[in-house]
Amino acid sequence: MDTTVVRFRPAAGSPSVVIRLLGEVSASVHGESATALISPRMQRLIARVALAHGSGVSRDRLAAELWPDSSASQARTNLRKLLHDLRHSAPGVPALVDARDGAVRWCAGPSTWIDVAAFSDAVARGDLAEAADSYGGDLLPGLDDDWVVEERERLRRRAVEALAGLASAAEAGRCDDDVIRHTRRLLRLDPLHEPAGRLLMRAHARQGERSEALRTYERLRDGLERELGVRPEPATTALVEELRSPSPGPAFVGRRAEWQAALTAWEQAGQGRVRLLCVTGEAGIGKTRLAEELARHAAVDGHAVAYGRAYEAGGRPPWGPVIDWLRSGPVSTRLHTLDDACLVELARLLPELRAERPDLPDLLPSAEVSGRRHLLDAVVRGLLAVRRPLLLVVDDLQWCDADTLDLCGYLVQSAPSAPVLVTGTLRDDEVDDAHPVTTLRGRLARAGALSVIPLGPLDEQATAEMATLVGQREMPSEAAARLHEETEGNPLFISEAVRAGFGTCAPGSVRMTPTVRAVISARLDRLTPEARRLAEVAATIGREFTVPTLAAAAGRSEDDLTDDLDELWRRHIVRVRGTAYDFSHDRLRDVTLDSISPARRRKLHRWVAEALETQHAADLGPVGARLALHFVGAGLGSRAVEAYERAARHAYRVFALDSCIALLRRALRLLDDSPRSAARDEIELRLLTAMGAPLVARLGYGAAEVRPCHERALTLHRRLGRGPDPSLLRGLALHAIARCRFDRAEENGHALIAAGQVDRTARVEGDYVLGVTRFWRGEFAAAERHLGEAIARYRREDAPEHIARYAQDPLAVCLSRLALTQLFRGDTARADRSMRDALRVAAELEHPMTTGYVRAFQAVLAALEPLGHDLGEAVAALDDVTSTMHIGYFAVVAELLIGWSDLLGGDHRGLATMRRATDRMRGDQPLHLTFGLSLLARGHHRCADPATGRAIVAEALALTGGTGQRYLLAELLRIDAELLASSHERGGAVDVAERAVRTAVEMKSPWLRDRALATLSALGDG
């Protein structure tokens, strides 16, 4: 959470001592910085005593809190010294604390200003403005003592209350600028504070900034879903409805040009040009209507049509719309034509295939030889099995899971001549540049496989035509004009207005703009009580629902609810979607849901959860996320944690790594609310352990998110009185390597070796860790020894366990690293054989993270030693695996080498690509930065810019000295010699080249030595 707030000065006067403990910690005495007052221990002392106010803290308790690991006598001695230091830290001012009578009290007078005291005093006086001015951010943000965390939360709550009071007062006074200022500060402290969000939305709306008000809602809604897995409060959704003024109509009018564009896209696809058609526009503008008309048109002509939909509330399994497509009639009836290998992969998504074909081979875990690409291939083959033009419809692309979007891109890439059109509706005002659908659109646009149809509001004539069709009577021109003005031409709102009686009453008796909720509520009120209660159950389900699910959740038989369900259908509350039902539009569902009392809503969520558990008892994984949302709604947090964990296991099984990580994070956030206990710690440890492999596979060991996960797991291991799991030790070791902390990596490597006495996989991983650590340090002989030991101890039958626990296969990885080590050792022939062996093993496994690793070091090898290697081919293979399989860890290496390859081919734009890559390495890939800088320096040499090249070499040499990553030291010196020679400094160049030779000899690297000698010889010839 971002809790940074603007820094403020003391409210009045010029105190001699100023201490800030809220936000960025600082202290000054007589205007000069006083660092002695802000050491971590002194921060704790001052904050603890100042927050106790006049009551003080006993010396014994204070000593025990500040030195919990020391004996009582030693802690008291340490406290006496710290108090002595405090007295001498602010000379010339009265004492800050009184340490007499066995207690320590804050006694500073007006000559001292400390923000925690100023804030607390202002809150006590009810002076909200001074309280807000005094609060600079979180208390002691660098410390995590239990009492600090408790006080931090308490003070933050008080700050939130103060800012909320100021914002409410500003709204009452119609001071919108102040409302915006206060609520923005509040939302930085508590991004999920809905009342503040509503105040901010209203203020923006009053200032005519409707789009900014809607963006505020979207951020709030997304945060609630991401952090808590819940929807906004009814008051919030009501407000956004007023702002959006939404709504569709069944009349397909005013869209002649758009309809022709849709037909053109379908005709192009039917001719064998697979493409994506995006129908864009705001909510209720008619996107779904246009897609459905196109689907009806295709179906009438005898073509195949399959529907899928994403939902804002979440809860769908990964690949949700893809599963809908595969289960649609035209596709599912053709799956029997596929071979068993394809059906085995599809059974990951469609468990019912095993019931139909019990003779299918066993489903291999995702961590074994089957890879994500096999699943993608199987889905594409399943869709194309229809053997006729196919229209795939997906509603609400903006809420689509990343896996479905990946499939859309993969379909275009792998089957460009297939007669398939993917038609997606998209609220483009709800996606930004970082959204996966934006990336997909950009990629397909470059490939010429994207069509976009933007939908705007209807004009006045089309509004009147639609109103006539919906109302089945002609609307007077004056009423039609007013309807267009109030609805802004939004088809959904036009439809709802006409159904509510607009145009049939006296002017002004039906006002639409602020009362869309009232209009929809009036429609619901006309339902019979039984149908209304059934609609509430359906709304609680929160998505498409089948009759068996609805009956089970409602506690009724299917026959018993038929009449009530039919009433909902006749009154256009719900509509049929294949074998299921859904609300006619999202606003109807939202209003129905918001009308349910909190107590009844909790009960309904429990009923829905129980119905889902009963119906899916054979495999709860695919519905785990939905179950979790309902358990949260029912107030059953522990059950929700279990459901999220099951859902995460399912996501990992179907290669949906992003979904897996997100689900585990939701479970951990829910777990935070449960009381501390050994049982709770066991659950947290299990969740963190499960997160390790997908987190590393998606982001790499060096990512900022990885270390806290591993360190928290290590803390829990210790708290539970057990040694750390080898997978945790390896994770910590590789994170340390990725951050160039080789001493720490070596410690964990030796710990893995020790664990290898009872776990043979740990011994292999330990030798791998030590081998790569020694390589980066330039200790090539030791590196070769450890890597060889890992390869010798590896057992092929352990591959699944290695991949499941450590996210990679060590045989392929160690062979690729051995190849690089052998190159530096001067044995190029053995290096080539080892790399070929690594590529063979990776190809057999088809495990994405392993393949990415091997391809990365194959490309590095080709860049370092071009003789006998095709750099362009190696880089293309690396780029393919990292982009297709979303392995961001190696993407930056691919970018660097793409630039280097372009530069070698004469394209000087490659230098800019290399600069971008090295800039990224400085931020999150320091392990590869030395290599990147060495190539960048050589690039500047090729571009006749030796001065810049030498500056880059200087940076790389400083990095080498600072981290101990010496493997390229001789090469950097050699490059520097060449750059000096280009600068006409031949004497200095010779000296540096001789240093390069000596360094290579000391490092026992014949390959580096020979390169340096070649440079030295060239200098001599010159």
Secondary structure, 3 states (H helix, E strand, C coil): CCCCCCCCCCCCCCCCEEEECECCCEEEECCEECHHHHCHHHHHHHHHHHHCHHHCEEHHHHHHHHCCCCCHHHHHHHHHHHHHHHHCCCCCCCCCEECCCCEEEECCCCCEEEHHHHHHHHHHHCCHHHHHHHCCCCECCCCCCHHHHHHHHHHHHHHHHHHHHHHHHHHHCCCHHHHHHHHHHHHHHCCCCHHHHHHHHHHHHHCCCHHHHHHHHHHHHHHHHHHHCCCCCHHHHHHHHHHHCCCCCCCCCCCHHHHHHHHHHHHHHHCCCCEEEEEECCCCCCHHHHHHHHHHHHHHCCCEEEEEECCCCCCCCCCHHHHHHHHCHHHHCCHHHCCHHHHHHHCCCCCHHHHHCCCCCCCCCCCCCCCHHHHHHHHHHHHHCCCCCEEEEEECHHHCCHHHHHHHHHHHHHCCCCCEEEEEEECHHHCCCCCHHHHHHHHHHHCCCEEEEECCCCCHHHHHHHHHHHHCCCCCHHHHHHHHHHHCCCHHHHHHHHHCCCCCCCCCCCCCCCCHHHHHHHHHHCCCHHHHHHHHHHHHHCCCECHHHHHHHHCCCHHHHHHHHHHHHHCCCEEEECCEEEECCHHHHHHHHHCCCHHHHHHHHHHHHHHHHHHCCCCCHHHHHHHHHHHHHCCCHHHHHHHHHHHHHHHHHCCCHHHHHHHHHHHHHHHCCCCCCHHHHHHHHHHHHHHHHHHHHHHCCCCCCHHHHHHHHHHHHHHCCCCCCHHHHHHHHHHHHHCCCHHHHHHHHHHHHHHCCCCHHHHHHHHHHHHHHHHHCCCHHHHHHHHHHHHHHCCHHHHHHHHHHHCCCHHHHHHHHHHHHHHHCCCHHHHHHHHHHHHHHHHHHCCHHHHHHHHHHHHHHHHHCCCCCCHHHHHHHHHHHHHHCCCHHHHHHHHHHHHHHHHHCCCCCHHHHHHHHHHHHHHHCHHHHHHHHHHHHHHHHHCCCHHHHHHHHHHHHHHHHHHCCCCCHHHHHHHHHHHHHHCCCHHHHHHHHHHHHHHHHHCCCHHHHHHHHHHHHHHHHC
